[in-house]
Amino acid sequence: MEMRCEHLESREEGDVVVARIKPESSATTTFEDIAAEILSLIKTTQCQKILINLQHVEYLQSTGLGGLVLLEKTMAATQGQLRLCGLSSAVEELFQLTGLDNVFNIRKDEEDGLSDF
């Protein structure tokens, strides 16, 4: 089942919701807005497993990192699982510099992320 959102393309793969940020949204929308849409998607679908593909995100500001941390906490509060995949080298470096690579389960791509659940 595919779910349409303004800034996301999402679908269900078994019991996992896969959310991919649309290329046009990554350049024109704040990540706070995208994170709010992902949070709404989590609540609407009541999913316990979500894989967020960040392949079209070239950089994140501190508010974007904060949005991801909020999503992680939201999922953890209900014993849910969140995975990230498709990080650009710049975003991956930011996660390493901030230590968030130890907080999030980061996978190479969607296939790797789905197989990790």
N, C-alpha and C positions, 0 to 999 in steps of 0.2 A: 504494500500500500504506500503510495507516494503522497507526501503532505506538502502543500505549497505554502511558502512563507515569502514575505517581501525580500528578505536578504539571504534566505537559505534555500537550498534544494535539499529535501530530506526524504528518506525512504526507510522502510523496515527490512531488515535482513534477519529473519528468524525473530529472536527476542531482542535484537539490537536495533536502535534507531541510529542511522547514519546521517549526520548533518554536514553538508558541504556549503561553505560560504560562497555565494555567487561572485564571480570575478568583478562585476561592475560595482558590487556593494563594498568590496574590500578597499576600493579607491575613493568611494564617495560617502561612506557611512562610518560613524564612530563605532569602535568595537563595543562600547557600552550599549548601543542600540542593538547590535548583533547579539550580544550576550543576553539582553532582555528578551529577544526573540527566541533564543535557545532555551532560556528558562521557561518561557511560555510553552514551548514545544514539549519540554519535559513534563510540565504540569498537565498539558492537554492529553498527551499519550500515556501518562503515568508510567513511563519507561523506567526500567531499573538498570539499563545498560545503554550508554550513548557513546558514539564515536564521532568526534568532531574533526573534520578535515580542514586544515588551515593552509592548504596549498596555495591559495590565492592571496594570502595575507603576507605582505612584504615586510611589515614592521608593526610593532605594538607599542603603544604608550603605556604609562603606568596604570591608567584607568582601564585599559584593555586587559592588562595582567590581573588587575583587581576583579574584573568581571569573570575571568576564568577561575580565579580562586573562589569566588562566590558560587560558581557552577559546581566546582569540585566539592565544596562544603555542602551544598544542597543535595548532591547525589550521596555523599557519605552519610548525611543525616538520616537517609532512608535505606541505608545499606546498599545503595546503588553504586554502579561503577562507571567511571568516565575515562575515556582514552582520547588522546590527541594523536593526529597523524598529519603527514605532509608538511612539516615545518620547513620554511625556507632557511637558508644558512644564517641569515640575520636574526630571525626569530629564535632559532635554535641556540645561537650564541647568547642572546638575551636571557633565555631560560637558564643557560649555564652560568652566566654572570650573576644572576639573582638567586641561584640555588633552586629555582623552581623545577629544574629537571629532576630533582630528588622528590618533588611533591607530586608531579603528574606522571602518569604512565604514558610515555611517548613512543609511538611506533612509526615505522618508516612510511607506510602507506595504508590504504584501506584494507587491503587483503591481509596484511600483517596485523592490523588492529583488530579485525574481525576474528582472526584465528586465536587471538590472545584472550578472548572472553571465555 
